[in-house]
Amino acid sequence: MIVHVAGRLIAKDLDRVEILTKGGVGYELFIPLSVYESLPKVGEDAALHTYLAVKEDGWQLFGFSTAFERRVFQRVLGAKGVGPALALGMLSTLSAERVARAIRERDVVTLQSVPRVGKKKAEQIILDLADKLDDVQVDTSGGARPDGASADDAIRALVSLGYTTHDAERAVKAALDVGGAKLSATELIRASLAKVGAR
């Protein structure tokens, strides 16, 4: 099983990257949007946690910034009717932390914000996985995504204005650090805009 790939980043796109190892082997990895936003420039060194999906029509390698992202991806694949493409889409739309929280909290509405996930699919995912994520803890060593409904609203608002998810999350976290959890969603959006605009 291939669990980690490190080397020189030779190509990157929104949904995939190519990494050339020191041994001269090049790997194509499919990635969620959050990984793309955290990648270095082409030509620089990169390292990703990986998951190898073996199917009858071929193998696919998926890359993640953290082991936590990979664990959530693997667990989501355990839900009925969820393949690698949909699991990757869930992590791209919501982030690994939000996916895990939405499933634990049986938040059908949040899961439905993922393309190709309707109400029945969201309910099936929750039914299959709600009691199987207890041992998947959020890894805060790399700076977890800001938590809470107001934070989610603020992040979505900034992304809709054209900011990347990575920049939106950093701005919201900075605003929360200053204003605290007492901020309403509207106040948090204003404060986050000020933070992202000041960078």
C-alpha positions in Angstrom: 0.0 0.0 0.0 1.3 3.5 -0.9 0.7 5.7 2.1 3.1 8.7 1.5 4.6 10.3 -1.6 7.4 13.0 -1.4 9.4 14.6 -4.1 9.4 17.5 -6.5 6.1 18.9 -7.6 6.2 18.9 -11.5 2.5 19.7 -12.3 -0.6 20.8 -10.4 -4.2 21.4 -11.3 -7.3 21.9 -9.2 -8.0 18.2 -8.9 -4.7 16.5 -9.4 -0.9 16.8 -9.0 2.2 15.1 -10.3 5.1 14.5 -8.0 8.5 13.2 -9.1 10.3 11.2 -6.3 14.1 11.3 -5.9 14.1 7.8 -7.2 12.8 9.1 -10.6 9.3 7.7 -10.3 6.5 10.1 -11.1 3.1 9.8 -9.4 -0.3 11.3 -10.4 -2.4 12.0 -7.3 -6.0 13.2 -7.2 -6.6 15.8 -4.5 -9.4 17.8 -2.8 -9.4 21.6 -3.3 -8.0 22.2 0.1 -4.8 20.4 -0.9 -4.4 22.4 -4.1 -4.6 25.7 -2.1 -1.8 24.6 0.3 0.6 23.3 -2.4 4.0 24.9 -3.1 5.0 26.2 -6.5 5.8 23.8 -9.3 9.4 22.8 -9.0 9.4 22.9 -5.2 9.3 19.9 -2.9 6.0 18.5 -1.8 4.8 15.6 0.4 1.3 14.1 0.6 -0.4 11.4 2.6 -1.9 9.0 0.1 -4.6 6.4 -0.3 -4.5 3.9 -3.2 -7.9 2.9 -4.6 -7.8 -0.4 -6.5 -10.6 -0.9 -9.0 -11.2 -3.4 -11.9 -10.6 -0.6 -14.5 -7.4 0.7 -12.9 -5.7 2.1 -9.8 -6.1 5.7 -8.5 -3.9 7.4 -6.0 -5.3 10.2 -3.8 -3.3 12.8 -2.0 -4.0 14.7 1.3 -2.2 17.3 3.3 -2.8 15.5 6.6 -3.4 12.0 7.9 -6.7 13.2 9.3 -8.0 14.2 5.8 -7.0 10.7 4.6 -8.8 9.0 7.5 -12.0 10.9 6.9 -11.8 10.1 3.1 -11.4 6.4 3.9 -14.3 6.4 6.3 -16.6 8.2 3.8 -15.8 5.5 1.2 -17.4 3.1 3.6 -20.8 4.6 3.0 -23.1 2.9 0.5 -23.0 4.4 -2.9 -20.0 6.7 -2.2 -17.0 6.3 -4.5 -13.7 8.1 -4.5 -14.9 10.9 -6.8 -17.8 11.8 -4.5 -15.7 11.4 -1.3 -13.1 13.8 -2.8 -15.9 16.2 -3.7 -17.2 16.2 -0.1 -13.7 17.1 1.2 -13.4 19.8 -1.5 -16.7 21.4 -0.6 -16.8 21.1 3.2 -13.2 20.2 4.4 -12.5 17.0 6.3 -13.3 18.5 9.7 -16.7 19.8 8.5 -17.6 16.4 6.9 -16.8 14.5 10.0 -18.8 17.0 12.2 -21.8 17.0 9.8 -22.0 13.2 9.9 -21.6 13.0 13.7 -24.2 15.7 14.2 -26.5 14.1 11.6 -26.6 17.4 9.7 -28.4 16.5 6.5 -28.6 20.1 5.2 -24.8 20.6 5.3 -24.1 17.4 3.5 -26.6 18.4 0.8 -24.4 21.4 0.0 -22.1 18.9 -1.7 -22.7 18.5 -5.4 -24.4 15.1 -6.2 -25.5 14.7 -2.6 -29.3 14.9 -2.3 -31.4 14.3 0.8 -31.5 10.5 0.5 -27.8 10.2 -0.2 -27.0 12.5 2.8 -29.3 10.4 5.1 -27.7 7.2 3.8 -24.2 8.5 4.6 -25.3 9.5 8.1 -26.9 6.1 8.6 -23.8 4.2 7.5 -21.2 6.4 9.3 -22.6 8.3 12.2 -21.3 5.8 14.7 -18.1 5.1 12.9 -16.3 8.4 13.3 -15.8 8.5 17.0 -12.2 7.5 16.8 -11.4 10.1 14.1 -10.2 13.1 16.0 -9.6 16.5 14.4 -5.9 17.2 13.9 -5.3 20.7 15.0 -1.5 20.7 14.5 -1.9 22.3 11.1 -4.5 24.8 12.2 -8.0 23.3 12.0 -10.7 25.0 10.1 -12.6 27.5 12.3 -15.5 25.7 14.0 -19.2 26.7 14.4 -22.2 27.7 12.2 -21.2 31.4 12.1 -17.7 30.4 11.0 -19.0 28.2 8.2 -21.3 31.0 7.0 -18.4 33.5 7.0 -16.2 31.1 5.1 -18.8 30.5 2.5 -19.5 34.2 2.1 -15.8 34.9 1.5 -15.5 32.1 -1.0 -18.5 33.4 -2.8 -16.7 36.7 -3.1 -13.8 35.1 -4.9 -11.4 34.3 -2.0 -9.8 30.9 -1.8 -11.1 28.5 0.9 -7.6 28.6 2.5 -7.6 32.4 2.7 -11.2 32.5 3.9 -10.5 30.1 6.7 -7.4 32.0 7.8 -9.3 35.3 7.8 -12.2 33.9 9.8 -9.8 32.3 12.3 -8.0 35.7 12.7 -11.4 37.5 13.2 -12.4 34.9 15.8 -9.1 35.3 17.6 -9.8 39.0 18.0 -13.6 39.1 18.4 -14.2 35.7 20.1 -17.3 33.4 19.6 -19.7 36.2 20.6 -19.7 37.6 17.1 -22.8 37.1 15.0 -22.5 35.6 11.5 -22.8 39.1 10.0 -20.3 40.6 12.3 -17.9 37.8 11.7 -18.2 38.2 7.9 -17.4 41.9 8.2 -14.5 41.3 10.6 -13.2 38.5 8.3 -13.3 40.8 5.2 -11.3 43.3 7.1 -8.7 40.7 7.9 -8.4 39.2 4.4 -8.3 42.7 3.0 -5.4 43.7 5.3 -3.2 40.9 4.2 
